[in-house]
Amino acid sequence: MDTATYFRMPDWQLFSTTDMEHWTDHGIVLTTANFKWAKQGDNA
């Protein structure tokens, strides 16, 4: 049972597809460092 009340997401990874079968991983495209108000490495 998961009792978490939030989740941590220190970065966002981008994937794209043109056919919903073959995916391209573009890596991390955004991190908490992009937001001055974010606590670094924590939730945003």
PDB file of all heavy atoms in Angstrom:
ATOM      1  N   MET A   1       0.837  -1.183   0.000  1.00  0.00           N
ATOM      2  CA  MET A   1       0.000   0.000   0.000  1.00  0.00           C
ATOM      3  C   MET A   1       0.880   1.243   0.000  1.00  0.00           C
ATOM      4  O   MET A   1       1.805   1.353   0.782  1.00  0.00           O
ATOM      5  CB  MET A   1      -0.907  -0.009   1.223  1.00  0.00           C
ATOM      6  CG  MET A   1      -1.845   1.164   1.264  1.00  0.00           C
ATOM      7  SD  MET A   1      -3.059   0.890   2.544  1.00  0.00           S
ATOM      8  CE  MET A   1      -3.205   2.530   3.145  1.00  0.00           C
ATOM      9  N   ASP A   2       0.599   2.152  -0.868  1.00  0.00           N
ATOM     10  CA  ASP A   2       1.357   3.396  -0.979  1.00  0.00           C
ATOM     11  C   ASP A   2       0.663   4.478  -0.152  1.00  0.00           C
ATOM     12  O   ASP A   2      -0.499   4.793  -0.388  1.00  0.00           O
ATOM     13  CB  ASP A   2       1.441   3.823  -2.436  1.00  0.00           C
ATOM     14  CG  ASP A   2       2.328   5.031  -2.645  1.00  0.00           C
ATOM     15  OD1 ASP A   2       2.812   5.618  -1.661  1.00  0.00           O
ATOM     16  OD2 ASP A   2       2.541   5.399  -3.806  1.00  0.00           O
ATOM     17  N   THR A   3       1.378   5.042   0.812  1.00  0.00           N
ATOM     18  CA  THR A   3       0.787   6.078   1.669  1.00  0.00           C
ATOM     19  C   THR A   3       1.342   7.462   1.353  1.00  0.00           C
ATOM     20  O   THR A   3       1.172   8.390   2.130  1.00  0.00           O
ATOM     21  CB  THR A   3       1.038   5.753   3.147  1.00  0.00           C
ATOM     22  OG1 THR A   3       2.453   5.671   3.361  1.00  0.00           O
ATOM     23  CG2 THR A   3       0.379   4.441   3.539  1.00  0.00           C
ATOM     24  N   ALA A   4       2.003   7.597   0.224  1.00  0.00           N
ATOM     25  CA  ALA A   4       2.590   8.883  -0.156  1.00  0.00           C
ATOM     26  C   ALA A   4       1.495   9.929  -0.367  1.00  0.00           C
ATOM     27  O   ALA A   4       0.409   9.629  -0.857  1.00  0.00           O
ATOM     28  CB  ALA A   4       3.417   8.742  -1.422  1.00  0.00           C
ATOM     29  N   THR A   5       1.805  11.174  -0.003  1.00  0.00           N
ATOM     30  CA  THR A   5       0.856  12.263  -0.215  1.00  0.00           C
ATOM     31  C   THR A   5       1.308  13.168  -1.355  1.00  0.00           C
ATOM     32  O   THR A   5       0.587  14.087  -1.728  1.00  0.00           O
ATOM     33  CB  THR A   5       0.694  13.099   1.065  1.00  0.00           C
ATOM     34  OG1 THR A   5       1.973  13.583   1.468  1.00  0.00           O
ATOM     35  CG2 THR A   5       0.073  12.258   2.173  1.00  0.00           C
ATOM     36  N   TYR A   6       2.496  12.928  -1.873  1.00  0.00           N
ATOM     37  CA  TYR A   6       3.018  13.653  -3.024  1.00  0.00           C
ATOM     38  C   TYR A   6       4.143  12.842  -3.629  1.00  0.00           C
ATOM     39  O   TYR A   6       4.506  11.790  -3.113  1.00  0.00           O
ATOM     40  CB  TYR A   6       3.503  15.055  -2.629  1.00  0.00           C
ATOM     41  CG  TYR A   6       4.739  15.047  -1.756  1.00  0.00           C
ATOM     42  CD1 TYR A   6       6.006  15.163  -2.320  1.00  0.00           C
ATOM     43  CD2 TYR A   6       4.653  14.911  -0.381  1.00  0.00           C
ATOM     44  CE1 TYR A   6       7.149  15.153  -1.537  1.00  0.00           C
ATOM     45  CE2 TYR A   6       5.786  14.900   0.412  1.00  0.00           C
ATOM     46  CZ  TYR A   6       7.027  15.026  -0.172  1.00  0.00           C
ATOM     47  OH  TYR A   6       8.149  15.009   0.607  1.00  0.00           O
ATOM     48  N   PHE A   7       4.690  13.306  -4.722  1.00  0.00           N
ATOM     49  CA  PHE A   7       5.812  12.609  -5.327  1.00  0.00           C
ATOM     50  C   PHE A   7       6.919  13.616  -5.614  1.00  0.00           C
ATOM     51  O   PHE A   7       6.683  14.812  -5.703  1.00  0.00           O
ATOM     52  CB  PHE A   7       5.403  11.877  -6.610  1.00  0.00           C
ATOM     53  CG  PHE A   7       4.882  12.792  -7.684  1.00  0.00           C
ATOM     54  CD1 PHE A   7       5.721  13.275  -8.664  1.00  0.00           C
ATOM     55  CD2 PHE A   7       3.547  13.174  -7.702  1.00  0.00           C
ATOM     56  CE1 PHE A   7       5.248  14.124  -9.653  1.00  0.00           C
ATOM     57  CE2 PHE A   7       3.068  14.019  -8.692  1.00  0.00           C
ATOM     58  CZ  PHE A   7       3.916  14.493  -9.660  1.00  0.00           C
ATOM     59  N   ARG A   8       8.133  13.113  -5.743  1.00  0.00           N
ATOM     60  CA  ARG A   8       9.274  13.956  -6.092  1.00  0.00           C
ATOM     61  C   ARG A   8       9.552  13.801  -7.568  1.00  0.00           C
ATOM     62  O   ARG A   8       9.580  12.688  -8.088  1.00  0.00           O
ATOM     63  CB  ARG A   8      10.502  13.552  -5.289  1.00  0.00           C
ATOM     64  CG  ARG A   8      10.361  13.905  -3.848  1.00  0.00           C
ATOM     65  CD  ARG A   8      11.628  13.596  -3.101  1.00  0.00           C
ATOM     66  NE  ARG A   8      11.452  14.039  -1.730  1.00  0.00           N
ATOM     67  CZ  ARG A   8      12.438  14.399  -0.944  1.00  0.00           C
ATOM     68  NH1 ARG A   8      13.667  14.339  -1.390  1.00  0.00           N
ATOM     69  NH2 ARG A   8      12.190  14.793   0.274  1.00  0.00           N
ATOM     70  N   MET A   9       9.731  14.919  -8.228  1.00  0.00           N
ATOM     71  CA  MET A   9      10.036  14.886  -9.653  1.00  0.00           C
ATOM     72  C   MET A   9      11.100  15.948  -9.909  1.00  0.00           C
ATOM     73  O   MET A   9      10.791  17.078 -10.262  1.00  0.00           O
ATOM     74  CB  MET A   9       8.772  15.149 -10.474  1.00  0.00           C
ATOM     75  CG  MET A   9       8.937  14.780 -11.917  1.00  0.00           C
ATOM     76  SD  MET A   9       7.344  14.558 -12.738  1.00  0.00           S
ATOM     77  CE  MET A   9       7.141  16.159 -13.459  1.00  0.00           C
ATOM     78  N   PRO A  10      12.381  15.595  -9.701  1.00  0.00           N
ATOM     79  CA  PRO A  10      13.446  16.585  -9.866  1.00  0.00           C
ATOM     80  C   PRO A  10      13.761  16.918 -11.318  1.00  0.00           C
ATOM     81  O   PRO A  10      14.414  17.903 -11.600  1.00  0.00           O
ATOM     82  CB  PRO A  10      14.644  15.943  -9.178  1.00  0.00           C
ATOM     83  CG  PRO A  10      14.387  14.477  -9.293  1.00  0.00           C
ATOM     84  CD  PRO A  10      12.888  14.312  -9.225  1.00  0.00           C
ATOM     85  N   ASP A  11      13.294  16.081 -12.237  1.00  0.00           N
ATOM     86  CA  ASP A  11      13.522  16.380 -13.646  1.00  0.00           C
ATOM     87  C   ASP A  11      12.439  15.734 -14.505  1.00  0.00           C
ATOM     88  O   ASP A  11      11.704  14.879 -14.055  1.00  0.00           O
ATOM     89  CB  ASP A  11      14.910  15.929 -14.108  1.00  0.00           C
ATOM     90  CG  ASP A  11      15.214  14.485 -13.760  1.00  0.00           C
ATOM     91  OD1 ASP A  11      14.335  13.621 -13.932  1.00  0.00           O
ATOM     92  OD2 ASP A  11      16.339  14.204 -13.316  1.00  0.00           O
ATOM     93  N   TRP A  12      12.352  16.206 -15.740  1.00  0.00           N
ATOM     94  CA  TRP A  12      11.359  15.717 -16.690  1.00  0.00           C
ATOM     95  C   TRP A  12      12.085  15.186 -17.919  1.00  0.00           C
ATOM     96  O   TRP A  12      12.921  15.862 -18.497  1.00  0.00           O
ATOM     97  CB  TRP A  12      10.415  16.843 -17.117  1.00  0.00           C
ATOM     98  CG  TRP A  12       9.504  17.282 -16.022  1.00  0.00           C
ATOM     99  CD1 TRP A  12       8.220  16.864 -15.832  1.00  0.00           C
ATOM    100  CD2 TRP A  12       9.785  18.217 -14.989  1.00  0.00           C
ATOM    101  NE1 TRP A  12       7.686  17.494 -14.743  1.00  0.00           N
ATOM    102  CE2 TRP A  12       8.637  18.333 -14.196  1.00  0.00           C
ATOM    103  CE3 TRP A  12      10.906  18.979 -14.637  1.00  0.00           C
ATOM    104  CZ2 TRP A  12       8.566  19.159 -13.091  1.00  0.00           C
ATOM    105  CZ3 TRP A  12      10.842  19.803 -13.532  1.00  0.00           C
ATOM    106  CH2 TRP A  12       9.681  19.884 -12.781  1.00  0.00           C
ATOM    107  N   GLN A  13      11.728  13.987 -18.318  1.00  0.00           N
ATOM    108  CA  GLN A  13      12.342  13.345 -19.477  1.00  0.00           C
ATOM    109  C   GLN A  13      11.330  13.349 -20.620  1.00  0.00           C
ATOM    110  O   GLN A  13      10.138  13.142 -20.406  1.00  0.00           O
ATOM    111  CB  GLN A  13      12.735  11.911 -19.132  1.00  0.00           C
ATOM    112  CG  GLN A  13      13.625  11.280 -20.146  1.00  0.00           C
ATOM    113  CD  GLN A  13      14.308  10.037 -19.606  1.00  0.00           C
ATOM    114  OE1 GLN A  13      14.131   9.655 -18.459  1.00  0.00           O
ATOM    115  NE2 GLN A  13      15.073   9.395 -20.454  1.00  0.00           N
ATOM    116  N   LEU A  14      11.818  13.592 -21.826  1.00  0.00           N
ATOM    117  CA  LEU A  14      10.944  13.711 -22.992  1.00  0.00           C
ATOM    118  C   LEU A  14      11.082  12.505 -23.913  1.00  0.00           C
ATOM    119  O   LEU A  14      12.190  12.094 -24.251  1.00  0.00           O
ATOM    120  CB  LEU A  14      11.297  14.980 -23.772  1.00  0.00           C
ATOM    121  CG  LEU A  14      10.557  15.205 -25.085  1.00  0.00           C
ATOM    122  CD1 LEU A  14       9.076  15.443 -24.836  1.00  0.00           C
ATOM    123  CD2 LEU A  14      11.169  16.382 -25.826  1.00  0.00           C
ATOM    124  N   PHE A  15       9.946  11.946 -24.294  1.00  0.00           N
ATOM    125  CA  PHE A  15       9.880  10.884 -25.287  1.00  0.00           C
ATOM    126  C   PHE A  15       8.940  11.351 -26.392  1.00  0.00           C
ATOM    127  O   PHE A  15       7.962  12.040 -26.135  1.00  0.00           O
ATOM    128  CB  PHE A  15       9.315   9.593 -24.684  1.00  0.00           C
ATOM    129  CG  PHE A  15      10.192   8.984 -23.634  1.00  0.00           C
ATOM    130  CD1 PHE A  15      10.071   9.366 -22.305  1.00  0.00           C
ATOM    131  CD2 PHE A  15      11.134   8.030 -23.966  1.00  0.00           C
ATOM    132  CE1 PHE A  15      10.871   8.809 -21.317  1.00  0.00           C
ATOM    133  CE2 PHE A  15      11.942   7.466 -22.995  1.00  0.00           C
ATOM    134  CZ  PHE A  15      11.810   7.853 -21.669  1.00  0.00           C
ATOM    135  N   SER A  16       9.228  10.949 -27.627  1.00  0.00           N
ATOM    136  CA  SER A  16       8.333  11.290 -28.731  1.00  0.00           C
ATOM    137  C   SER A  16       8.150  10.074 -29.627  1.00  0.00           C
ATOM    138  O   SER A  16       8.965   9.154 -29.641  1.00  0.00           O
ATOM    139  CB  SER A  16       8.890  12.471 -29.537  1.00  0.00           C
ATOM    140  OG  SER A  16      10.100  12.118 -30.175  1.00  0.00           O
ATOM    141  N   THR A  17       7.036  10.103 -30.373  1.00  0.00           N
ATOM    142  CA  THR A  17       6.730   9.027 -31.305  1.00  0.00           C
ATOM    143  C   THR A  17       5.836   9.573 -32.415  1.00  0.00           C
ATOM    144  O   THR A  17       5.121  10.552 -32.224  1.00  0.00           O
ATOM    145  CB  THR A  17       6.030   7.843 -30.608  1.00  0.00           C
ATOM    146  OG1 THR A  17       5.830   6.797 -31.547  1.00  0.00           O
ATOM    147  CG2 THR A  17       4.714   8.251 -29.996  1.00  0.00           C
ATOM    148  N   THR A  18       5.887   8.934 -33.549  1.00  0.00           N
ATOM    149  CA  THR A  18       4.980   9.292 -34.645  1.00  0.00           C
ATOM    150  C   THR A  18       3.969   8.174 -34.902  1.00  0.00           C
ATOM    151  O   THR A  18       3.009   8.364 -35.639  1.00  0.00           O
ATOM    152  CB  THR A  18       5.764   9.566 -35.949  1.00  0.00           C
ATOM    153  OG1 THR A  18       6.541   8.424 -36.279  1.00  0.00           O
ATOM    154  CG2 THR A  18       6.654  10.782 -35.783  1.00  0.00           C
ATOM    155  N   ASP A  19       4.196   7.004 -34.262  1.00  0.00           N
ATOM    156  CA  ASP A  19       3.327   5.866 -34.535  1.00  0.00           C
ATOM    157  C   ASP A  19       2.864   5.119 -33.279  1.00  0.00           C
ATOM    158  O   ASP A  19       2.219   4.079 -33.385  1.00  0.00           O
ATOM    159  CB  ASP A  19       4.030   4.891 -35.481  1.00  0.00           C
ATOM    160  CG  ASP A  19       5.327   4.345 -34.899  1.00  0.00           C
ATOM    161  OD1 ASP A  19       5.625   4.573 -33.708  1.00  0.00           O
ATOM    162  OD2 ASP A  19       6.056   3.685 -35.667  1.00  0.00           O
ATOM    163  N   MET A  20       3.185   5.620 -32.103  1.00  0.00           N
ATOM    164  CA  MET A  20       2.838   5.007 -30.814  1.00  0.00           C
ATOM    165  C   MET A  20       3.447   3.607 -30.631  1.00  0.00           C
ATOM    166  O   MET A  20       3.054   2.860 -29.752  1.00  0.00           O
ATOM    167  CB  MET A  20       1.311   4.934 -30.633  1.00  0.00           C
ATOM    168  CG  MET A  20       0.646   6.298 -30.615  1.00  0.00           C
ATOM    169  SD  MET A  20       1.278   7.395 -29.313  1.00  0.00           S
ATOM    170  CE  MET A  20       0.545   6.655 -27.879  1.00  0.00           C
ATOM    171  N   GLU A  21       4.425   3.270 -31.449  1.00  0.00           N
ATOM    172  CA  GLU A  21       5.100   1.991 -31.330  1.00  0.00           C
ATOM    173  C   GLU A  21       6.604   2.172 -31.148  1.00  0.00           C
ATOM    174  O   GLU A  21       7.221   1.497 -30.333  1.00  0.00           O
ATOM    175  CB  GLU A  21       4.833   1.138 -32.572  1.00  0.00           C
ATOM    176  CG  GLU A  21       5.407  -0.246 -32.477  1.00  0.00           C
ATOM    177  CD  GLU A  21       5.076  -1.122 -33.670  1.00  0.00           C
ATOM    178  OE1 GLU A  21       4.112  -0.803 -34.397  1.00  0.00           O
ATOM    179  OE2 GLU A  21       5.812  -2.102 -33.898  1.00  0.00           O
ATOM    180  N   HIS A  22       7.195   3.065 -31.912  1.00  0.00           N
ATOM    181  CA  HIS A  22       8.633   3.320 -31.851  1.00  0.00           C
ATOM    182  C   HIS A  22       8.851   4.683 -31.184  1.00  0.00           C
ATOM    183  O   HIS A  22       8.330   5.692 -31.655  1.00  0.00           O
ATOM    184  CB  HIS A  22       9.233   3.313 -33.262  1.00  0.00           C
ATOM    185  CG  HIS A  22       9.017   2.022 -33.971  1.00  0.00           C
ATOM    186  ND1 HIS A  22       7.950   1.822 -34.823  1.00  0.00           N
ATOM    187  CD2 HIS A  22       9.704   0.865 -33.926  1.00  0.00           C
ATOM    188  CE1 HIS A  22       8.002   0.589 -35.284  1.00  0.00           C
ATOM    189  NE2 HIS A  22       9.059  -0.021 -34.752  1.00  0.00           N
ATOM    190  N   TRP A  23       9.608   4.660 -30.095  1.00  0.00           N
ATOM    191  CA  TRP A  23       9.779   5.857 -29.278  1.00  0.00           C
ATOM    192  C   TRP A  23      11.220   6.354 -29.334  1.00  0.00           C
ATOM    193  O   TRP A  23      12.159   5.575 -29.391  1.00  0.00           O
ATOM    194  CB  TRP A  23       9.398   5.558 -27.835  1.00  0.00           C
ATOM    195  CG  TRP A  23       7.940   5.294 -27.699  1.00  0.00           C
ATOM    196  CD1 TRP A  23       7.294   4.108 -27.892  1.00  0.00           C
ATOM    197  CD2 TRP A  23       6.942   6.250 -27.381  1.00  0.00           C
ATOM    198  NE1 TRP A  23       5.950   4.263 -27.703  1.00  0.00           N
ATOM    199  CE2 TRP A  23       5.700   5.573 -27.385  1.00  0.00           C
ATOM    200  CE3 TRP A  23       6.962   7.610 -27.086  1.00  0.00           C
ATOM    201  CZ2 TRP A  23       4.502   6.221 -27.096  1.00  0.00           C
ATOM    202  CZ3 TRP A  23       5.772   8.244 -26.795  1.00  0.00           C
ATOM    203  CH2 TRP A  23       4.559   7.559 -26.804  1.00  0.00           C
ATOM    204  N   THR A  24      11.380   7.665 -29.275  1.00  0.00           N
ATOM    205  CA  THR A  24      12.691   8.294 -29.209  1.00  0.00           C
ATOM    206  C   THR A  24      12.829   8.951 -27.848  1.00  0.00           C
ATOM    207  O   THR A  24      11.963   9.725 -27.436  1.00  0.00           O
ATOM    208  CB  THR A  24      12.852   9.364 -30.313  1.00  0.00           C
ATOM    209  OG1 THR A  24      12.679   8.738 -31.575  1.00  0.00           O
ATOM    210  CG2 THR A  24      14.220  10.006 -30.250  1.00  0.00           C
ATOM    211  N   ASP A  25      13.902   8.626 -27.148  1.00  0.00           N
ATOM    212  CA  ASP A  25      14.199   9.209 -25.844  1.00  0.00           C
ATOM    213  C   ASP A  25      15.053  10.450 -26.064  1.00  0.00           C
ATOM    214  O   ASP A  25      16.160  10.357 -26.571  1.00  0.00           O
ATOM    215  CB  ASP A  25      14.939   8.177 -25.001  1.00  0.00           C
ATOM    216  CG  ASP A  25      15.304   8.671 -23.612  1.00  0.00           C
ATOM    217  OD1 ASP A  25      15.109   9.864 -23.306  1.00  0.00           O
ATOM    218  OD2 ASP A  25      15.805   7.840 -22.827  1.00  0.00           O
ATOM    219  N   HIS A  26      14.545  11.605 -25.705  1.00  0.00           N
ATOM    220  CA  HIS A  26      15.273  12.864 -25.867  1.00  0.00           C
ATOM    221  C   HIS A  26      16.004  13.266 -24.594  1.00  0.00           C
ATOM    222  O   HIS A  26      16.578  14.345 -24.526  1.00  0.00           O
ATOM    223  CB  HIS A  26      14.312  13.978 -26.293  1.00  0.00           C
ATOM    224  CG  HIS A  26      13.645  13.698 -27.604  1.00  0.00           C
ATOM    225  ND1 HIS A  26      14.256  13.935 -28.813  1.00  0.00           N
ATOM    226  CD2 HIS A  26      12.430  13.177 -27.894  1.00  0.00           C
ATOM    227  CE1 HIS A  26      13.430  13.596 -29.788  1.00  0.00           C
ATOM    228  NE2 HIS A  26      12.316  13.129 -29.255  1.00  0.00           N
ATOM    229  N   GLY A  27      15.948  12.424 -23.595  1.00  0.00           N
ATOM    230  CA  GLY A  27      16.649  12.686 -22.348  1.00  0.00           C
ATOM    231  C   GLY A  27      15.926  13.701 -21.465  1.00  0.00           C
ATOM    232  O   GLY A  27      14.771  14.041 -21.680  1.00  0.00           O
ATOM    233  N   ILE A  28      16.640  14.193 -20.487  1.00  0.00           N
ATOM    234  CA  ILE A  28      16.087  15.165 -19.548  1.00  0.00           C
ATOM    235  C   ILE A  28      16.038  16.529 -20.225  1.00  0.00           C
ATOM    236  O   ILE A  28      17.051  17.017 -20.717  1.00  0.00           O
ATOM    237  CB  ILE A  28      16.929  15.215 -18.265  1.00  0.00           C
ATOM    238  CG1 ILE A  28      16.839  13.866 -17.546  1.00  0.00           C
ATOM    239  CG2 ILE A  28      16.470  16.352 -17.362  1.00  0.00           C
ATOM    240  CD1 ILE A  28      17.812  13.716 -16.406  1.00  0.00           C
ATOM    241  N   VAL A  29      14.862  17.129 -20.259  1.00  0.00           N
ATOM    242  CA  VAL A  29      14.697  18.412 -20.932  1.00  0.00           C
ATOM    243  C   VAL A  29      14.380  19.548 -19.967  1.00  0.00           C
ATOM    244  O   VAL A  29      14.386  20.719 -20.358  1.00  0.00           O
ATOM    245  CB  VAL A  29      13.607  18.340 -22.017  1.00  0.00           C
ATOM    246  CG1 VAL A  29      14.020  17.377 -23.116  1.00  0.00           C
ATOM    247  CG2 VAL A  29      12.263  17.964 -21.432  1.00  0.00           C
ATOM    248  N   LEU A  30      14.097  19.222 -18.710  1.00  0.00           N
ATOM    249  CA  LEU A  30      13.747  20.236 -17.728  1.00  0.00           C
ATOM    250  C   LEU A  30      14.068  19.695 -16.340  1.00  0.00           C
ATOM    251  O   LEU A  30      13.858  18.509 -16.072  1.00  0.00           O
ATOM    252  CB  LEU A  30      12.251  20.532 -17.835  1.00  0.00           C
ATOM    253  CG  LEU A  30      11.684  21.774 -17.209  1.00  0.00           C
ATOM    254  CD1 LEU A  30      12.287  23.036 -17.839  1.00  0.00           C
ATOM    255  CD2 LEU A  30      10.175  21.799 -17.373  1.00  0.00           C
ATOM    256  N   THR A  31      14.627  20.536 -15.477  1.00  0.00           N
ATOM    257  CA  THR A  31      14.913  20.136 -14.103  1.00  0.00           C
ATOM    258  C   THR A  31      14.436  21.232 -13.158  1.00  0.00           C
ATOM    259  O   THR A  31      14.069  22.330 -13.588  1.00  0.00           O
ATOM    260  CB  THR A  31      16.433  19.932 -13.873  1.00  0.00           C
ATOM    261  OG1 THR A  31      17.074  21.203 -13.877  1.00  0.00           O
ATOM    262  CG2 THR A  31      17.044  19.025 -14.910  1.00  0.00           C
ATOM    263  N   THR A  32      14.466  20.933 -11.879  1.00  0.00           N
ATOM    264  CA  THR A  32      14.068  21.947 -10.905  1.00  0.00           C
ATOM    265  C   THR A  32      14.987  23.165 -10.979  1.00  0.00           C
ATOM    266  O   THR A  32      14.589  24.257 -10.581  1.00  0.00           O
ATOM    267  CB  THR A  32      14.069  21.383  -9.477  1.00  0.00           C
ATOM    268  OG1 THR A  32      15.323  20.778  -9.202  1.00  0.00           O
ATOM    269  CG2 THR A  32      12.949  20.362  -9.294  1.00  0.00           C
ATOM    270  N   ALA A  33      16.170  23.016 -11.527  1.00  0.00           N
ATOM    271  CA  ALA A  33      17.097  24.146 -11.674  1.00  0.00           C
ATOM    272  C   ALA A  33      16.537  25.208 -12.627  1.00  0.00           C
ATOM    273  O   ALA A  33      16.960  26.363 -12.585  1.00  0.00           O
ATOM    274  CB  ALA A  33      18.458  23.663 -12.168  1.00  0.00           C
ATOM    275  N   ASN A  34      15.570  24.843 -13.466  1.00  0.00           N
ATOM    276  CA  ASN A  34      14.955  25.792 -14.387  1.00  0.00           C
ATOM    277  C   ASN A  34      13.963  26.734 -13.692  1.00  0.00           C
ATOM    278  O   ASN A  34      13.503  27.691 -14.294  1.00  0.00           O
ATOM    279  CB  ASN A  34      14.224  25.059 -15.512  1.00  0.00           C
ATOM    280  CG  ASN A  34      15.176  24.285 -16.398  1.00  0.00           C
ATOM    281  OD1 ASN A  34      15.250  23.064 -16.320  1.00  0.00           O
ATOM    282  ND2 ASN A  34      15.910  24.979 -17.227  1.00  0.00           N
ATOM    283  N   PHE A  35      13.646  26.439 -12.444  1.00  0.00           N
ATOM    284  CA  PHE A  35      12.670  27.231 -11.696  1.00  0.00           C
ATOM    285  C   PHE A  35      13.321  27.841 -10.463  1.00  0.00           C
ATOM    286  O   PHE A  35      13.745  27.107  -9.568  1.00  0.00           O
ATOM    287  CB  PHE A  35      11.492  26.355 -11.265  1.00  0.00           C
ATOM    288  CG  PHE A  35      10.817  25.661 -12.413  1.00  0.00           C
ATOM    289  CD1 PHE A  35      11.162  24.362 -12.759  1.00  0.00           C
ATOM    290  CD2 PHE A  35       9.853  26.308 -13.160  1.00  0.00           C
ATOM    291  CE1 PHE A  35      10.539  23.708 -13.810  1.00  0.00           C
ATOM    292  CE2 PHE A  35       9.224  25.668 -14.221  1.00  0.00           C
ATOM    293  CZ  PHE A  35       9.573  24.381 -14.553  1.00  0.00           C
ATOM    294  N   LYS A  36      13.393  29.144 -10.390  1.00  0.00           N
ATOM    295  CA  LYS A  36      14.028  29.815  -9.253  1.00  0.00           C
ATOM    296  C   LYS A  36      13.326  29.469  -7.939  1.00  0.00           C
ATOM    297  O   LYS A  36      13.950  29.402  -6.888  1.00  0.00           O
ATOM    298  CB  LYS A  36      14.034  31.324  -9.458  1.00  0.00           C
ATOM    299  CG  LYS A  36      14.947  31.773 -10.572  1.00  0.00           C
ATOM    300  CD  LYS A  36      14.903  33.273 -10.728  1.00  0.00           C
ATOM    301  CE  LYS A  36      15.768  33.687 -11.902  1.00  0.00           C
ATOM    302  NZ  LYS A  36      15.759  35.131 -12.132  1.00  0.00           N
ATOM    303  N   TRP A  37      12.016  29.260  -7.989  1.00  0.00           N
ATOM    304  CA  TRP A  37      11.240  29.014  -6.783  1.00  0.00           C
ATOM    305  C   TRP A  37      11.307  27.584  -6.281  1.00  0.00           C
ATOM    306  O   TRP A  37      10.895  27.278  -5.169  1.00  0.00           O
ATOM    307  CB  TRP A  37       9.773  29.390  -7.016  1.00  0.00           C
ATOM    308  CG  TRP A  37       9.176  28.736  -8.226  1.00  0.00           C
ATOM    309  CD1 TRP A  37       9.087  29.265  -9.479  1.00  0.00           C
ATOM    310  CD2 TRP A  37       8.630  27.424  -8.337  1.00  0.00           C
ATOM    311  NE1 TRP A  37       8.498  28.378 -10.342  1.00  0.00           N
ATOM    312  CE2 TRP A  37       8.205  27.231  -9.662  1.00  0.00           C
ATOM    313  CE3 TRP A  37       8.437  26.375  -7.419  1.00  0.00           C
ATOM    314  CZ2 TRP A  37       7.614  26.065 -10.107  1.00  0.00           C
ATOM    315  CZ3 TRP A  37       7.851  25.206  -7.876  1.00  0.00           C
ATOM    316  CH2 TRP A  37       7.450  25.064  -9.191  1.00  0.00           C
ATOM    317  N   ALA A  38      11.829  26.675  -7.082  1.00  0.00           N
ATOM    318  CA  ALA A  38      11.831  25.251  -6.711  1.00  0.00           C
ATOM    319  C   ALA A  38      12.972  24.923  -5.763  1.00  0.00           C
ATOM    320  O   ALA A  38      14.064  25.429  -5.882  1.00  0.00           O
ATOM    321  CB  ALA A  38      11.941  24.399  -7.963  1.00  0.00           C
ATOM    322  N   LYS A  39      12.671  24.032  -4.826  1.00  0.00           N
ATOM    323  CA  LYS A  39      13.708  23.486  -3.968  1.00  0.00           C
ATOM    324  C   LYS A  39      14.471  22.471  -4.804  1.00  0.00           C
ATOM    325  O   LYS A  39      13.896  21.493  -5.289  1.00  0.00           O
ATOM    326  CB  LYS A  39      13.072  22.810  -2.746  1.00  0.00           C
ATOM    327  CG  LYS A  39      14.061  22.258  -1.768  1.00  0.00           C
ATOM    328  CD  LYS A  39      13.338  21.693  -0.568  1.00  0.00           C
ATOM    329  CE  LYS A  39      14.326  21.081   0.393  1.00  0.00           C
ATOM    330  NZ  LYS A  39      13.630  20.450   1.528  1.00  0.00           N
ATOM    331  N   GLN A  40      15.741  22.703  -5.029  1.00  0.00           N
ATOM    332  CA  GLN A  40      16.527  21.896  -5.964  1.00  0.00           C
ATOM    333  C   GLN A  40      16.532  20.419  -5.594  1.00  0.00           C
ATOM    334  O   GLN A  40      16.761  20.061  -4.451  1.00  0.00           O
ATOM    335  CB  GLN A  40      17.949  22.424  -6.060  1.00  0.00           C
ATOM    336  CG  GLN A  40      18.022  23.861  -6.537  1.00  0.00           C
ATOM    337  CD  GLN A  40      17.223  24.097  -7.813  1.00  0.00           C
ATOM    338  OE1 GLN A  40      17.451  23.448  -8.824  1.00  0.00           O
ATOM    339  NE2 GLN A  40      16.280  25.016  -7.772  1.00  0.00           N
ATOM    340  N   GLY A  41      16.257  19.579  -6.601  1.00  0.00           N
ATOM    341  CA  GLY A  41      16.253  18.139  -6.418  1.00  0.00           C
ATOM    342  C   GLY A  41      15.006  17.609  -5.744  1.00  0.00           C
ATOM    343  O   GLY A  41      14.903  16.440  -5.440  1.00  0.00           O
ATOM    344  N   ASP A  42      14.043  18.470  -5.488  1.00  0.00           N
ATOM    345  CA  ASP A  42      12.834  18.050  -4.787  1.00  0.00           C
ATOM    346  C   ASP A  42      11.643  18.109  -5.735  1.00  0.00           C
ATOM    347  O   ASP A  42      11.786  18.030  -6.939  1.00  0.00           O
ATOM    348  CB  ASP A  42      12.616  18.936  -3.564  1.00  0.00           C
ATOM    349  CG  ASP A  42      11.779  18.266  -2.493  1.00  0.00           C
ATOM    350  OD1 ASP A  42      11.350  17.127  -2.685  1.00  0.00           O
ATOM    351  OD2 ASP A  42      11.559  18.904  -1.456  1.00  0.00           O
ATOM    352  N   ASN A  43      10.477  18.325  -5.192  1.00  0.00           N
ATOM    353  CA  ASN A  43       9.279  18.340  -6.018  1.00  0.00           C
ATOM    354  C   ASN A  43       9.016  19.718  -6.623  1.00  0.00           C
ATOM    355  O   ASN A  43       9.341  20.724  -6.037  1.00  0.00           O
ATOM    356  CB  ASN A  43       8.057  17.868  -5.225  1.00  0.00           C
ATOM    357  CG  ASN A  43       8.075  18.311  -3.798  1.00  0.00           C
ATOM    358  OD1 ASN A  43       9.084  18.155  -3.132  1.00  0.00           O
ATOM    359  ND2 ASN A  43       6.996  18.839  -3.304  1.00  0.00           N
ATOM    360  N   ALA A  44       8.465  19.716  -7.795  1.00  0.00           N
ATOM    361  CA  ALA A  44       8.130  20.963  -8.477  1.00  0.00           C
ATOM    362  C   ALA A  44       6.783  20.802  -9.157  1.00  0.00           C
ATOM    363  O   ALA A  44       6.386  19.700  -9.458  1.00  0.00           O
ATOM    364  CB  ALA A  44       9.175  21.318  -9.512  1.00  0.00           C
TER     365      ALA A  44
END
